[in-house]
Amino acid sequence: MTPIYPKVSVTDTDTGLSYLVTSTGSDISYELTGTTYPLASGPDLWWNIHRTYRCDTGVILNTSDALDIANVVSGSASQSGNLISYGEYDPLTGIVSPRSGSLPQIPGCASCEMACKVQKNATNTQAGLEANTWDYQNSIADVQIIYKSCGANLLCPLDTGETLIQDCACLDEFANAVSHMQVLEDAVNDMICAP
């Protein structure tokens, strides 16, 4: 990691707080109101990555009309019962015309489907163009996490070889799902032309 001298000022756009960030090559710290706080330390820090992206395609796409149409629709949409009303923008004339439509009646449902979480031992033998799993891992042993509906009797339907992690409940795995999606987004941004 390349040392950062002098300290770099970073302003949080949400809170408006300004931090002074520094890196010595083996630790990263920040300073707020005169007090220094450590962020990370160790010999293998990888926080300061230098990349060069070459993304010039020579094609410029004009999305302003589509954005204007979407902004008018989303800014004017309202719902009353099963009727939705919105404004439709014509970019050629600049006129916004009122529109409406009927929505299907949404059937009632329970606020939560009772589910359980189980795990099952598996093998990961996936192969791709470059190599297979064994070339990149120490073992092909894997664990699958499975979510199952508990049904009306509220019993978790365990199959042979499955271990119960969490019994029937109104599971909230939102934080877990969001963290997995963030990892995928970061990986995609690292593979394509995106800073």
C-alpha positions as CSV (number, residue, x, y, z in Angstrom):
1,M,0.0,0.0,0.0
2,T,1.3,3.4,-0.9
3,P,1.6,5.8,2.1
4,I,-0.6,8.9,1.9
5,Y,1.1,12.1,3.0
6,P,-0.1,14.7,3.8
7,K,-3.5,13.7,5.2
8,V,-6.3,13.8,2.7
9,S,-9.5,15.6,3.7
10,V,-12.7,13.6,3.0
11,T,-16.2,15.0,3.5
12,D,-19.2,12.7,4.2
13,T,-22.0,13.9,1.9
14,D,-24.7,12.5,4.2
15,T,-23.6,14.1,7.5
16,G,-21.4,16.9,6.2
17,L,-18.5,15.8,8.6
18,S,-15.0,16.3,7.4
19,Y,-12.3,13.7,8.1
20,L,-8.6,13.7,7.6
21,V,-7.4,10.3,6.4
22,T,-3.9,9.0,6.3
23,S,-2.0,5.8,5.5
24,T,1.5,4.9,6.6
25,G,1.7,1.7,4.5
26,S,0.9,-0.6,7.4
27,D,-2.2,1.2,8.9
28,I,-5.0,3.5,7.8
29,S,-6.5,6.0,10.3
30,Y,-8.7,9.0,10.2
31,E,-8.9,12.1,12.4
32,L,-12.1,13.8,13.5
33,T,-12.2,16.9,15.8
34,G,-8.6,16.4,16.8
35,T,-8.9,12.7,17.7
36,T,-7.3,10.0,15.6
37,Y,-9.1,6.7,15.1
38,P,-7.7,3.5,13.5
39,L,-9.5,2.0,10.5
40,A,-7.2,-1.0,9.7
41,S,-3.7,-2.1,10.2
42,G,-1.4,-4.9,9.0
43,P,1.2,-5.7,6.4
44,D,-1.3,-6.8,3.7
45,L,-3.5,-3.8,3.4
46,W,-4.9,-3.3,-0.1
47,W,-7.0,-0.2,0.3
48,N,-5.1,2.1,-2.1
49,I,-5.6,0.4,-5.5
50,H,-4.5,2.2,-8.7
51,R,-6.3,1.2,-11.8
52,T,-6.5,2.4,-15.4
53,Y,-9.7,1.9,-17.3
54,R,-10.0,2.2,-21.1
55,C,-13.7,2.5,-21.9
56,D,-14.0,4.8,-24.9
57,T,-16.5,3.3,-27.3
58,G,-17.0,6.4,-29.3
59,V,-20.8,6.0,-29.0
60,I,-22.8,8.7,-27.1
61,L,-26.3,7.7,-26.1
62,N,-28.8,10.4,-25.5
63,T,-31.0,9.3,-22.6
64,S,-32.4,12.7,-21.7
65,D,-35.8,12.1,-23.3
66,A,-36.2,8.8,-21.5
67,L,-35.2,10.4,-18.2
68,D,-37.6,13.3,-18.7
69,I,-40.5,10.8,-19.5
70,A,-39.6,8.7,-16.4
71,N,-39.4,11.7,-14.2
72,V,-42.8,13.0,-15.3
73,V,-44.5,9.6,-14.8
74,S,-42.9,8.9,-11.4
75,G,-43.5,12.5,-10.2
76,S,-47.2,12.5,-11.1
77,A,-48.3,9.0,-10.4
78,S,-51.0,8.6,-7.8
79,Q,-53.3,5.7,-6.8
80,S,-56.9,5.7,-5.6
81,G,-58.3,2.2,-4.9
82,N,-57.4,0.2,-8.0
83,L,-57.1,3.3,-10.3
84,I,-53.7,4.7,-11.1
85,S,-53.3,8.2,-12.6
86,Y,-50.1,9.7,-14.1
87,G,-48.9,12.3,-16.6
88,E,-47.4,11.2,-19.9
89,Y,-44.7,13.5,-21.3
90,D,-44.2,13.9,-25.1
91,P,-40.6,15.1,-25.6
92,L,-41.4,16.3,-29.1
93,T,-44.1,18.8,-28.1
94,G,-43.3,19.2,-24.4
95,I,-46.9,18.5,-23.5
96,V,-47.9,16.4,-20.5
97,S,-51.2,14.5,-21.0
98,P,-53.1,13.0,-18.1
99,R,-53.5,9.2,-18.3
100,S,-55.1,6.6,-16.0
101,G,-55.6,2.9,-15.9
102,S,-57.1,0.2,-13.7
103,L,-55.0,-2.1,-11.6
104,P,-56.1,-5.7,-10.9
105,Q,-57.5,-6.3,-7.5
106,I,-54.7,-7.5,-5.2
107,P,-55.8,-10.5,-3.2
108,G,-55.2,-10.5,0.5
109,C,-52.4,-12.6,1.9
110,A,-50.6,-13.3,5.2
111,S,-48.0,-10.8,6.2
112,C,-45.4,-13.5,6.4
113,E,-44.9,-17.0,5.0
114,M,-43.4,-19.3,7.8
115,A,-40.2,-20.8,6.6
116,C,-37.2,-22.6,8.0
117,K,-33.5,-22.5,7.1
118,V,-31.5,-25.8,6.6
119,Q,-28.1,-26.7,5.4
120,K,-26.9,-29.6,3.4
121,N,-23.4,-30.8,2.6
122,A,-22.6,-30.8,-1.1
123,T,-19.7,-30.8,-3.6
124,N,-18.7,-27.9,-5.7
125,T,-17.4,-29.3,-9.0
126,Q,-18.2,-26.4,-11.3
127,A,-16.1,-26.0,-14.4
128,G,-15.6,-23.0,-16.7
129,L,-13.6,-22.1,-19.7
130,E,-10.4,-21.4,-17.7
131,A,-10.5,-24.1,-15.0
132,N,-12.6,-26.0,-12.5
133,T,-13.3,-25.4,-8.8
134,W,-10.6,-27.7,-7.7
135,D,-8.0,-25.5,-9.4
136,Y,-8.9,-22.6,-7.1
137,Q,-9.9,-24.2,-3.8
138,N,-8.4,-26.6,-1.3
139,S,-11.5,-28.8,-1.4
140,I,-14.6,-29.3,-3.4
141,A,-16.6,-29.8,-0.2
142,D,-19.4,-27.2,0.1
143,V,-22.4,-26.3,2.2
144,Q,-25.8,-25.4,0.6
145,I,-28.2,-23.1,2.6
146,I,-31.8,-23.9,1.7
147,Y,-35.0,-22.1,2.7
148,K,-38.2,-24.2,2.9
149,S,-41.8,-23.3,3.4
150,C,-43.2,-24.8,6.6
151,G,-46.8,-25.2,5.3
152,A,-50.0,-25.2,7.3
153,N,-48.6,-27.7,10.0
154,L,-45.6,-25.3,10.8
155,L,-43.1,-28.2,10.6
156,C,-39.8,-27.9,8.8
157,P,-39.7,-30.6,6.0
158,L,-36.2,-31.9,6.6
159,D,-34.8,-34.3,3.9
160,T,-32.0,-36.9,4.5
161,G,-28.7,-35.2,5.1
162,E,-30.1,-31.8,6.0
163,T,-29.4,-30.0,9.3
164,L,-31.9,-27.5,10.7
165,I,-30.3,-24.1,11.2
166,Q,-33.5,-22.1,12.1
167,D,-36.9,-23.6,12.7
168,C,-40.2,-22.3,11.3
169,A,-40.5,-18.6,11.8
170,C,-41.1,-15.4,9.9
171,L,-37.5,-15.2,8.7
172,D,-36.0,-11.8,7.8
173,E,-32.9,-12.4,5.7
174,F,-33.0,-9.0,4.1
175,A,-29.6,-7.9,5.5
176,N,-28.0,-11.1,4.3
177,A,-29.4,-10.7,0.8
178,V,-28.4,-7.0,0.6
179,S,-24.8,-7.9,1.7
180,H,-24.6,-10.6,-1.0
181,M,-25.9,-8.2,-3.7
182,Q,-23.3,-5.6,-2.6
183,V,-20.6,-8.2,-3.0
184,L,-21.9,-9.0,-6.5
185,E,-22.1,-5.3,-7.4
186,D,-18.5,-4.7,-6.2
187,A,-17.3,-7.8,-8.2
188,V,-19.0,-6.6,-11.4
189,N,-17.6,-3.1,-11.0
190,D,-14.2,-4.6,-10.6
191,M,-14.6,-6.5,-13.9
192,I,-16.1,-3.8,-16.1
193,C,-15.1,-0.3,-16.9
194,A,-16.3,1.4,-13.7
195,P,-14.2,3.3,-11.2
